[in-house]
Amino acid sequence: MLHGLNQVYKLPPFTPSASGFSDDDAQFLAANGFNVVRLGVIWAGVEPQPGVFDRDYLDSINETVQTLASHGIRLILDMHQDSYSSVFGGEGAPEWATQTGGMPNLNLGFPLDYFFNPAQYAAWDALWSNAKARMKWGCSTTTR
């Protein structure tokens, strides 16, 4: 049986250590029967600029993984987002990968933006259709 918790640090620099998470916390979790952690990974932390991967961020995530594993705690890595990106008051996609197509950003907040924000709809559509982002970067490696 899994007994776990969610660990997602939703503010820059998006790392658990920035919130104060340490070996002492992992030891406490293990001592209290926790055996799994859902660990959030934020795209804006991984790739803050197109094609530029933040090695320090990735190393910090790896350090957290290793710390938890050393106490017998399993991991579920979660490419996390709320409201698509900070452009909409959440976290997830970096600004450079948030294409709104000029649609109005109503900034209704979470969770209303999911249902009623045309700019967020456009950003999701751009992501799932592999549209090229600003500076010709995007998910797609070929031109449509």
RADA-V615699 format. One record per backbone hydrogen bond with DSSP energy under -0.5 kcal/mol. CO is the residue of the C=O (numbers start at 1). NH is the residue of the N-H. If there is no record, write none. Layout:
BEGIN
co,nh
CO,NH
CO,NH
END
This chain:
BEGIN
co,nh
3,35
3,36
5,38
7,40
8,10
11,14
15,18
15,19
16,19
16,21
17,20
22,26
23,27
24,28
25,29
26,30
27,31
28,32
29,32
29,34
30,33
35,74
36,5
37,39
37,76
38,7
38,40
39,78
41,43
41,80
42,45
42,46
43,47
46,54
49,52
51,53
52,49
53,55
54,58
55,59
56,60
57,61
58,62
59,63
60,64
61,65
62,66
63,67
64,68
65,69
66,70
68,71
68,73
69,72
72,74
74,37
75,77
76,39
77,79
78,41
78,80
80,43
82,91
83,85
84,93
85,88
85,90
86,89
91,82
92,44
93,86
94,97
95,98
96,134
97,99
98,100
100,103
104,106
104,119
109,113
111,114
111,115
112,115
112,116
113,117
116,118
117,121
118,122
119,123
120,124
121,125
122,126
123,127
124,128
125,129
126,131
127,130
131,139
133,136
134,137
137,133
END
